[in-house]
Amino acid sequence: MLHVIFTILKILGIIIAIILGLLLLIILSVLFVPLRYKVKAKKYEKITGIIRLHWLLHIVSACIDYTNAELSYKIKICGFTIINSLKVDSVDETKRDKKHRKQKKEKKVKPDNRDNHIIEEDIYTINDDSDFTVQSQSIENSNKNSSLNLNTSKATKIETNKEINIKANIESNNETNIETKIETHNETNMEAYIKANKEANKEANKETNKEANKEANKESSNRTSKRTSKKVSKKVSKKTRNKIRNKLRRINSIFLRISNKIKFIFLKIRDTIINIYNKIINLWDTITDKVKYFNEKINTAENRILIKFLVSQVKLIFKHIAPRKYKIYVKYGAGEPDITGKVISYVAIANAFFNLNLNFVPVFDDQVLEGEIYLRGRIRVFTILIIAFRVYRNKQFKKMIKKFK
């Protein structure tokens, strides 16, 4: 019994040890195995760039690509892609295409062949009695058609005979009319001549009477028009004066409104400018007070030592993160030789201070900006944690945090 319990405890202990060992191995690998990175970027006609990250012999790897103004990314674990932005986009596009195709199919109206099927079923389901009735109906229809054809032929013959009789009557009537017209023409000429003379005399008398009446009416109308014109002129003068007065009053009221609005706008602008000026002055006062407060606290001997310590630790972090290998190629031209000369001097100073591996090609005639960058380095979590722990354990840093709190 004890032997069985000991074996079970032994197996459990081995399993727990394996789990703890795996956890310790994972923690140590995260702390000490560095995350390596590579950066490649080019700028000619278009900007392109690739960032590659891998950890622990490419067990975990990631890639960020920027080409044709589009950003894509990919994450792999043990060679299997877990996240791929291109696949997500392709899946979304396929879903959209499927929906679009379904909508097109729904819009297309399919021809319904139901009526044809019904007709065929009706034809095949007809009985013998119905066949007989159909045959009898077809015979009756043929007899009706033949009788209709005979009737139409008779009607056409009757119509032709009527047309012939009508033409003969018209010719006989024309001959008689011509004879009667010749006899009546001579009688009507004398009567028309007498009537014309009477009408001419009447018209002459009417014209003379009209002219006399017109002259009399003109004289009377001139007299009355003179009287009325005097009265109308007096009335028009009064109306025009009143209209002018009303217009002047309206114009005066419009000018007063415009002037009041302009005054209101100017007063509003003045108030806003004064408020902005006061806000700027208050903000400047608060900034200066804070700067003085920080200077008073930083300018002490203890704080100066702390600032030097923090700057040194930040430098260590940048030194650790900085690429171990790099190449920089730049082709630059400002279009003006004096500006390019100034840029060359600045680049030379930077090369001297930072010992950069920079290939700078100046162009004095043209405006150009082209280049390539290659960076390769690593980031270890353990070193960053050590730097952070040093800063946290510093007594002066703790005191400064308490003061600001």
C-alpha positions in Angstrom: 0.0 0.0 0.0 2.8 2.4 0.9 4.7 1.4 -2.2 1.7 2.5 -4.4 1.3 5.8 -2.6 5.0 6.6 -2.9 4.9 5.8 -6.7 1.9 8.1 -7.2 3.7 10.9 -5.2 6.8 10.2 -7.3 4.9 10.6 -10.6 3.2 13.7 -9.3 6.5 15.2 -8.2 8.1 14.4 -11.6 5.1 16.1 -13.4 5.3 19.2 -11.2 9.1 19.4 -11.7 8.7 19.2 -15.5 6.0 21.9 -15.4 8.2 24.1 -13.2 11.2 23.5 -15.4 9.3 24.5 -18.5 8.0 27.6 -16.8 11.5 28.5 -15.7 12.9 27.8 -19.2 10.2 30.0 -20.7 10.9 32.8 -18.2 14.7 32.6 -18.8 14.3 32.5 -22.6 12.0 35.6 -22.4 14.6 37.4 -20.2 17.8 36.4 -21.9 17.0 35.5 -25.5 17.0 38.8 -27.5 14.3 39.9 -29.9 16.1 40.6 -33.2 15.0 43.1 -35.8 15.8 44.1 -39.4 14.7 47.2 -41.1 14.9 47.9 -44.9 13.5 51.1 -46.4 13.9 52.8 -49.8 12.7 56.1 -51.2 13.0 56.7 -55.0 9.8 57.3 -56.9 7.8 55.6 -54.1 8.5 54.8 -50.4 8.8 51.1 -49.6 9.8 49.5 -46.3 10.0 46.1 -44.5 10.4 45.4 -40.7 11.2 41.8 -39.7 11.1 40.6 -36.1 12.1 37.1 -34.8 12.7 35.5 -31.5 14.2 32.2 -30.3 15.4 30.7 -33.7 12.3 32.0 -35.6 9.8 30.2 -33.3 8.0 33.5 -33.2 8.4 35.8 -36.1 6.6 38.9 -37.5 6.8 40.9 -40.7 5.4 44.4 -41.4 5.5 45.5 -45.0 4.7 48.9 -46.6 4.4 48.9 -50.4 2.3 51.0 -52.8 1.0 53.1 -49.8 -0.5 50.0 -48.2 0.5 48.5 -44.8 0.4 44.7 -44.4 1.5 42.5 -41.4 2.0 38.8 -40.7 2.7 36.8 -37.5 4.0 33.3 -37.4 4.5 30.8 -34.6 6.6 27.6 -35.4 6.1 28.4 -39.1 2.3 28.5 -39.0 0.7 31.9 -39.8 -1.6 33.0 -37.0 -2.4 36.5 -38.2 -2.3 37.7 -41.8 -3.8 41.0 -42.9 -3.7 40.1 -46.6 -5.8 36.9 -45.9 -8.3 38.9 -43.9 -8.7 41.4 -46.7 -9.0 38.6 -49.3 -11.7 36.9 -47.1 -13.6 40.1 -46.9 -13.4 40.7 -50.6 -14.6 37.1 -51.4 -17.6 37.7 -49.0 -18.4 40.9 -50.8 -18.1 39.3 -54.2 -20.5 36.5 -53.1 -23.1 38.9 -51.8 -22.8 41.0 -55.0 -23.3 37.9 -57.2 -26.3 36.8 -55.1 -27.9 40.3 -55.5 -27.3 40.1 -59.3 -28.9 36.7 -59.5 -32.0 37.9 -57.5 -32.3 41.0 -59.8 -32.4 38.8 -62.9 -36.0 37.7 -63.6 -36.1 34.0 -64.6 -38.7 33.1 -67.3 -41.6 31.1 -65.8 -42.5 28.0 -67.8 -45.4 27.2 -65.5 -48.0 28.2 -68.1 -46.5 25.9 -70.8 -46.4 22.9 -68.4 -50.1 23.6 -67.5 -51.1 23.7 -71.1 -49.2 20.5 -71.9 -50.9 18.7 -68.9 -54.3 20.0 -70.0 -53.7 18.6 -73.5 -52.6 15.2 -72.2 -55.5 14.9 -69.7 -58.3 15.4 -72.3 -60.7 12.4 -72.6 -62.2 10.8 -75.8 -65.5 12.8 -75.5 -63.5 16.0 -75.4 -61.6 15.0 -78.6 -64.9 14.5 -80.4 -66.2 18.0 -79.3 -63.0 19.6 -80.4 -63.3 18.0 -83.9 -66.9 19.2 -84.2 -66.0 22.7 -83.2 -63.2 22.8 -85.9 -65.8 21.7 -88.6 -68.2 24.4 -87.6 -65.5 27.0 -87.6 -64.5 25.9 -91.2 -68.1 26.3 -92.4 -68.4 29.7 -90.9 -65.2 30.9 -92.6 -66.5 29.7 -96.0 -69.9 31.6 -95.6 -68.0 34.7 -94.6 -65.9 34.6 -97.7 -69.0 34.4 -100.0 -70.7 37.3 -98.2 -67.6 39.5 -98.6 -67.4 38.8 -102.4 -71.1 39.8 -102.9 -70.6 43.0 -100.9 -67.7 44.0 -103.1 -69.8 43.6 -106.3 -72.7 45.8 -104.9 -70.2 48.5 -104.0 -68.7 48.7 -107.5 -72.2 49.0 -109.1 -73.1 51.9 -106.7 -69.9 53.8 -107.6 -70.6 53.6 -111.4 -74.2 55.0 -110.9 -72.9 57.9 -108.8 -70.3 58.9 -111.4 -73.0 59.0 -114.2 -75.3 61.2 -112.1 -72.5 63.7 -111.3 -71.7 64.1 -115.1 -75.4 64.8 -116.0 -75.7 67.4 -113.2 -72.6 69.2 -114.3 -73.9 69.7 -117.8 -77.2 71.3 -116.7 -75.5 73.6 -114.2 -73.3 75.1 -116.9 -76.3 76.1 -119.1 -78.2 77.8 -116.2 -75.2 79.8 -115.2 -74.8 81.3 -118.6 -78.4 82.5 -118.7 -78.4 84.1 -115.2 -75.0 85.9 -115.7 -76.4 88.6 -118.0 -79.3 89.4 -115.7 -77.2 89.8 -112.6 -74.7 92.2 -114.2 -77.2 95.2 -114.5 -78.5 94.8 -111.0 -75.0 94.8 -109.6 -74.0 98.0 -111.4 -77.0 99.9 -109.9 -76.3 98.7 -106.4 -72.6 99.7 -106.7 -73.5 103.3 -107.6 -75.9 103.6 -104.7 -73.3 102.3 -102.2 -70.6 104.6 -103.5 -72.8 107.7 -102.9 -73.7 106.5 -99.4 -70.0 106.0 -98.5 -69.0 109.5 -99.8 -71.8 111.2 -97.6 -70.7 109.2 -94.6 -67.0 110.2 -94.9 -67.8 113.9 -95.1 -70.0 113.7 -92.0 -67.3 111.8 -90.1 -64.6 114.4 -90.9 -66.9 117.2 -89.7 -67.6 115.4 -86.4 -64.0 114.6 -85.9 -62.9 118.3 -86.1 -65.6 119.3 -83.6 -64.6 116.6 -81.2 -60.9 117.5 -81.4 -61.7 121.1 -80.4 -63.8 120.1 -77.4 -61.3 117.5 -76.3 -58.4 120.0 -76.4 -60.3 122.4 -74.2 -61.1 119.6 -71.6 -57.5 118.2 -71.7 -56.0 121.6 -70.8 -58.3 121.8 -67.8 -57.6 118.3 -66.6 -53.8 118.5 -67.2 -53.6 121.4 -64.7 -55.5 119.5 -62.0 -53.5 116.3 -62.6 -50.1 118.1 -62.5 -51.0 119.5 -59.0 -52.0 116.0 -57.7 -48.9 114.3 -59.2 -46.6 116.9 -57.6 -48.1 116.2 -54.1 -47.8 112.4 -54.6 -44.1 112.6 -55.8 -43.2 114.7 -52.8 -44.8 112.2 -50.4 -43.0 109.3 -52.2 -39.6 111.0 -52.0 -40.1 111.7 -48.3 -41.0 108.0 -47.6 -38.0 106.8 -49.5 -35.6 109.1 -47.6 -37.0 107.9 -44.3 -36.5 104.3 -45.3 -32.9 104.9 -46.4 -32.2 106.7 -43.2 -33.6 103.8 -41.1 -31.5 101.3 -43.2 -28.3 103.3 -42.6 -29.1 103.4 -38.8 -29.5 99.6 -38.7 -26.3 99.0 -40.6 -24.3 101.4 -38.4 -25.7 99.7 -35.2 -24.7 96.3 -36.5 -21.2 97.4 -37.4 -20.8 98.9 -33.9 -22.0 95.7 -32.3 -19.5 93.6 -34.4 -16.6 95.9 -33.5 -17.5 95.7 -29.8 -17.7 91.9 -30.0 -14.3 91.7 -31.7 -12.8 94.0 -29.1 -14.2 91.9 -26.2 -12.9 88.6 -27.8 -9.4 90.1 -28.3 -9.3 91.3 -24.7 -10.4 87.8 -23.5 -7.7 86.1 -25.6 -5.1 88.5 -24.4 -6.0 87.9 -20.7 -6.0 84.1 -21.3 -2.5 84.2 -22.9 -1.2 86.3 -20.0 -2.7 83.9 -17.4 -1.3 80.9 -19.2 2.1 82.5 -19.5 2.1 83.3 -15.8 1.2 79.7 -14.9 3.9 78.3 -17.2 6.6 80.7 -15.7 5.5 79.8 -12.2 5.8 76.0 -12.9 9.2 76.5 -14.6 10.5 78.4 -11.6 9.1 75.8 -9.3 10.9 73.0 -11.2 14.1 75.0 -11.5 14.2 75.6 -7.8 13.8 71.9 -7.1 16.2 70.7 -9.9 18.9 73.2 -9.3 19.8 71.7 -5.9 22.9 69.5 -5.7 21.0 66.3 -5.0 18.7 66.8 -8.0 21.6 67.6 -10.3 23.2 64.3 -9.4 19.8 62.5 -10.0 19.4 64.1 -13.5 22.9 63.0 -14.4 22.1 59.5 -13.3 18.8 59.4 -15.3 20.5 60.7 -18.4 23.2 58.0 -18.1 20.6 55.3 -17.8 18.6 56.6 -20.8 21.8 56.6 -22.8 22.4 52.9 -21.8 18.9 52.0 -23.1 19.5 53.7 -26.4 22.9 52.1 -26.7 21.3 48.7 -26.1 18.4 49.2 -28.6 20.6 50.9 -31.2 21.4 48.8 -34.3 24.6 46.8 -34.4 24.9 47.0 -38.2 23.5 49.7 -40.4 24.0 51.3 -43.8 22.6 54.7 -44.9 22.7 56.0 -48.4 21.3 59.5 -49.1 21.2 61.5 -52.4 20.2 65.0 -51.7 19.8 68.2 -53.7 18.0 71.4 -52.6 18.0 73.0 -56.0 20.2 75.8 -54.6 23.9 75.2 -54.0 24.2 77.4 -50.9 21.6 75.3 -49.0 23.1 72.0 -50.1 26.5 73.3 -48.9 25.0 74.0 -45.5 23.5 70.5 -45.3 26.8 68.9 -46.2 28.5 70.8 -43.3 25.8 69.6 -40.8 26.2 66.0 -42.1 30.0 66.1 -41.7 29.6 67.3 -38.1 27.2 64.5 -37.3 29.5 61.9 -38.8 32.4 63.2 -36.7 30.4 63.1 -33.4 28.4 59.9 -33.9 30.7 58.0 -36.2 27.9 57.2 -38.6 28.2 54.8 -41.6 26.6 57.4 -43.9 27.1 57.6 -47.7 25.9 61.1 -48.6 25.8 62.2 -52.3 25.1 65.9 -52.8 23.5 67.2 -56.0 23.9 71.0 -56.6 22.0 71.3 -59.9 18.7 69.6 -59.1 16.2 69.1 -56.3 16.5 65.5 -55.3 15.8 63.4 -52.2 16.5 59.7 -52.5 18.0 57.1 -50.2 18.2 53.6 -48.6 18.4 52.5 -45.0 19.4 49.1 -43.6 19.3 48.4 -39.9 20.0 45.3 -37.9 19.9 44.9 -34.1 18.5 43.2 -31.0 16.6 44.0 -27.8 17.1 42.0 -24.6 14.4 42.3 -21.9 16.8 41.5 -19.1 19.1 44.5 -19.7 16.1 46.9 -19.9 14.7 45.4 -16.6 18.1 45.9 -14.9 18.2 49.6 -15.9 14.6 50.1 -14.7 15.4 48.4 -11.4 18.4 50.6 -10.9 16.3 53.7 -11.4 13.6 52.5 -9.1 16.1 51.6 -6.3 17.6 55.1 -6.4 16.8 57.0 -3.1 16.9 60.4 -4.7 14.5 59.3 -7.4 12.0 58.1 -4.7 12.3 61.4 -2.8 11.6 63.4 -6.0 8.5 61.3 -6.8 7.2 61.9 -3.2 7.7 65.6 -3.6 5.8 65.8 -6.8 3.0 63.7 -5.3 
